[in-house]
Amino acid sequence: MNEIIVTIMLLIPSPHKLVDWSVNKVPTQIQLTYESGLEVSYAAAPVSCKSRPKHKHEMIFRSTQEHCYLVHDLNNPQFIRHPYFWYKIQIPQGSKEIIGE
């Protein structure tokens, strides 16, 4: 049987253009929502709300005065949401563009 591989190429907007965000729709992830309805999920870790990003590829989200989350690498999204399912993103080596450069 012949097999065919289908590749879907997506342009994911800059995280700085989000219109909304949520936490833990996918466990240990922050989900960013864009105007188009696209949802992208990034690995996140709880941090002190006194924390500050250490470089331009990090972003801190504050959910309450006591609960904050750090996305370590905005260049590395983990999942993208199609209307009904979350799909894992696999970025080919050497094709990743750096945000902000």
C-alpha positions in Angstrom: 0.0 0.0 0.0 1.3 3.4 -0.9 1.4 6.0 1.8 1.3 9.8 1.5 2.6 12.3 4.0 0.6 15.5 4.2 2.3 18.6 5.7 0.2 21.5 6.8 2.2 24.7 7.2 0.8 27.3 9.6 1.9 30.8 10.3 1.5 31.3 14.0 1.2 35.0 15.0 3.5 36.6 17.5 2.5 35.9 21.1 2.4 39.7 21.6 -0.6 39.9 19.3 -2.9 37.7 21.5 -6.4 38.8 22.4 -7.0 36.4 25.3 -5.2 33.7 27.2 -6.1 30.8 29.6 -4.3 28.2 31.6 -4.4 24.4 31.7 -6.9 23.6 28.9 -3.9 21.4 28.1 -2.2 20.4 31.4 0.9 22.6 32.3 0.2 24.8 29.3 -0.8 28.4 28.6 -3.1 28.8 25.7 -3.0 32.0 23.7 -6.1 33.0 21.6 -5.8 35.3 18.6 -8.4 37.5 16.9 -9.0 34.8 14.2 -9.9 32.3 16.9 -6.7 30.4 16.5 -5.5 28.9 19.8 -1.8 28.0 20.4 -0.5 26.3 23.5 2.9 26.8 25.2 4.6 24.9 28.0 4.4 27.0 31.2 5.6 26.8 34.8 4.2 28.5 37.9 6.5 31.3 39.2 6.5 34.0 41.7 4.6 37.1 40.6 7.7 39.1 41.4 9.6 37.2 38.6 10.5 39.1 35.4 11.4 37.6 32.0 15.1 37.0 31.7 15.2 37.3 27.9 12.9 38.4 25.0 11.7 34.8 24.4 10.1 34.5 27.8 6.7 35.9 28.8 5.0 36.0 32.3 1.2 35.7 32.6 -0.6 36.8 35.8 -3.9 35.0 36.5 -4.4 36.4 40.0 -2.3 38.5 42.4 -0.7 35.3 43.8 -0.6 33.0 40.7 1.7 33.7 37.7 3.0 31.5 34.9 6.2 31.7 32.9 6.4 30.6 29.2 10.1 29.8 28.8 10.3 29.9 25.0 7.8 31.7 22.8 9.6 30.2 19.8 8.5 26.7 20.8 4.7 26.3 20.8 3.5 22.8 21.8 0.0 22.4 20.5 -2.5 24.2 18.2 -6.2 23.9 18.3 -8.3 22.9 15.4 -12.0 23.5 16.0 -12.4 20.4 18.2 -9.0 18.9 19.0 -5.5 20.0 20.2 -2.7 18.8 17.8 0.9 18.5 18.7 3.2 20.8 16.7 6.3 19.3 15.2 8.7 22.0 13.9 11.3 20.7 11.5 14.9 21.3 12.7 16.5 24.3 11.1 13.2 25.9 9.9 12.3 27.7 13.1 12.3 31.5 12.9 13.3 33.5 15.9 10.7 35.9 17.3 11.8 39.4 17.6 14.9 39.0 15.4 
